[in-house]
Amino acid sequence: MPICQPSAAATAYTFLRHTGFILDELSAQGLVLWLDDDERWRWRWQGTELESTQGFWAIGEAVVDAVIGRFPATFSADLENED
């Protein structure tokens, strides 16, 4: 049984609210968003050379770059050194 009744409005609100929380946290860690001359959203990480090559839909690219580029040891898949 669901905890509450299904609601498209509640789902959309929850999605947008969590997206806002994520973007707020990422901006606190150096993510910069802006509109380019063609009014497409772009992103870059302050203090690095990581920058979007496509529009804002590629925000997943920024998250992946942040995780892998900023914390490579944490997310390495070095299976030979596992205990």
C-alpha positions as YAML, in Angstrom:
chain: A
units: angstrom
residues:
- id: 1
  name: MET
  ca: [0.00, 0.00, 0.00]
- id: 2
  name: PRO
  ca: [1.28, 3.49, -0.80]
- id: 3
  name: ILE
  ca: [1.94, 5.82, 2.11]
- id: 4
  name: CYS
  ca: [-0.20, 8.49, 0.43]
- id: 5
  name: GLN
  ca: [-2.47, 8.81, -2.57]
- id: 6
  name: PRO
  ca: [-0.69, 9.20, -5.93]
- id: 7
  name: SER
  ca: [-0.53, 12.85, -6.99]
- id: 8
  name: ALA
  ca: [1.14, 14.30, -10.08]
- id: 9
  name: ALA
  ca: [1.29, 17.73, -8.43]
- id: 10
  name: ALA
  ca: [3.03, 16.35, -5.32]
- id: 11
  name: THR
  ca: [5.47, 14.37, -7.47]
- id: 12
  name: ALA
  ca: [6.33, 17.42, -9.59]
- id: 13
  name: TYR
  ca: [6.73, 19.61, -6.49]
- id: 14
  name: THR
  ca: [8.99, 17.04, -4.83]
- id: 15
  name: PHE
  ca: [11.11, 16.66, -7.96]
- id: 16
  name: LEU
  ca: [11.55, 20.41, -8.42]
- id: 17
  name: ARG
  ca: [12.25, 21.00, -4.74]
- id: 18
  name: HIS
  ca: [14.93, 18.30, -4.62]
- id: 19
  name: THR
  ca: [16.44, 19.58, -7.87]
- id: 20
  name: GLY
  ca: [16.68, 23.00, -6.23]
- id: 21
  name: PHE
  ca: [18.37, 21.50, -3.15]
- id: 22
  name: ILE
  ca: [20.87, 19.68, -5.35]
- id: 23
  name: LEU
  ca: [21.67, 22.78, -7.43]
- id: 24
  name: ASP
  ca: [22.05, 24.84, -4.27]
- id: 25
  name: GLU
  ca: [24.52, 22.35, -2.80]
- id: 26
  name: LEU
  ca: [26.44, 22.08, -6.08]
- id: 27
  name: SER
  ca: [26.66, 25.87, -6.37]
- id: 28
  name: ALA
  ca: [28.07, 26.00, -2.83]
- id: 29
  name: GLN
  ca: [30.78, 23.61, -4.05]
- id: 30
  name: GLY
  ca: [31.65, 25.72, -7.10]
- id: 31
  name: LEU
  ca: [29.10, 24.96, -9.81]
- id: 32
  name: VAL
  ca: [28.33, 28.06, -11.90]
- id: 33
  name: LEU
  ca: [25.32, 28.21, -14.26]
- id: 34
  name: TRP
  ca: [24.69, 30.91, -16.88]
- id: 35
  name: LEU
  ca: [22.89, 31.63, -20.14]
- id: 36
  name: ASP
  ca: [25.13, 31.87, -23.20]
- id: 37
  name: ASP
  ca: [24.61, 34.26, -26.12]
- id: 38
  name: ASP
  ca: [22.14, 31.80, -27.69]
- id: 39
  name: GLU
  ca: [20.20, 31.66, -24.40]
- id: 40
  name: ARG
  ca: [21.25, 28.09, -23.65]
- id: 41
  name: TRP
  ca: [22.15, 27.12, -20.10]
- id: 42
  name: ARG
  ca: [25.83, 26.34, -19.50]
- id: 43
  name: TRP
  ca: [27.80, 25.22, -16.46]
- id: 44
  name: ARG
  ca: [31.38, 25.21, -15.20]
- id: 45
  name: TRP
  ca: [33.22, 24.35, -11.99]
- id: 46
  name: GLN
  ca: [35.07, 27.27, -10.40]
- id: 47
  name: GLY
  ca: [38.80, 26.70, -10.01]
- id: 48
  name: THR
  ca: [38.90, 23.99, -12.68]
- id: 49
  name: GLU
  ca: [38.79, 23.70, -16.44]
- id: 50
  name: LEU
  ca: [35.61, 21.60, -16.30]
- id: 51
  name: GLU
  ca: [32.94, 23.30, -18.42]
- id: 52
  name: SER
  ca: [29.87, 22.24, -20.37]
- id: 53
  name: THR
  ca: [30.13, 21.48, -24.04]
- id: 54
  name: GLN
  ca: [26.35, 21.25, -24.37]
- id: 55
  name: GLY
  ca: [23.34, 22.91, -22.80]
- id: 56
  name: PHE
  ca: [21.95, 22.58, -19.31]
- id: 57
  name: TRP
  ca: [20.36, 19.20, -20.04]
- id: 58
  name: ALA
  ca: [23.88, 17.93, -19.65]
- id: 59
  name: ILE
  ca: [23.86, 18.83, -15.93]
- id: 60
  name: GLY
  ca: [24.38, 15.12, -15.33]
- id: 61
  name: GLU
  ca: [27.73, 15.61, -17.03]
- id: 62
  name: ALA
  ca: [28.61, 18.19, -14.36]
- id: 63
  name: VAL
  ca: [27.67, 15.84, -11.55]
- id: 64
  name: VAL
  ca: [29.65, 12.95, -13.03]
- id: 65
  name: ASP
  ca: [32.65, 15.24, -13.62]
- id: 66
  name: ALA
  ca: [32.42, 16.48, -10.05]
- id: 67
  name: VAL
  ca: [32.32, 13.01, -8.57]
- id: 68
  name: ILE
  ca: [34.99, 11.48, -10.77]
- id: 69
  name: GLY
  ca: [37.14, 14.58, -11.26]
- id: 70
  name: ARG
  ca: [37.14, 15.87, -7.70]
- id: 71
  name: PHE
  ca: [37.06, 12.59, -5.77]
- id: 72
  name: PRO
  ca: [38.66, 9.96, -8.05]
- id: 73
  name: ALA
  ca: [40.04, 7.74, -5.28]
- id: 74
  name: THR
  ca: [36.65, 7.48, -3.59]
- id: 75
  name: PHE
  ca: [34.98, 6.17, -6.73]
- id: 76
  name: SER
  ca: [37.77, 4.15, -8.33]
- id: 77
  name: ALA
  ca: [36.96, 0.60, -9.33]
- id: 78
  name: ASP
  ca: [40.34, -0.87, -8.39]
- id: 79
  name: LEU
  ca: [39.19, -4.44, -7.81]
- id: 80
  name: GLU
  ca: [42.70, -5.87, -7.32]
- id: 81
  name: ASN
  ca: [43.15, -4.07, -3.97]
- id: 82
  name: GLU
  ca: [39.85, -5.11, -2.38]
- id: 83
  name: ASP
  ca: [40.11, -7.14, 0.83]
...
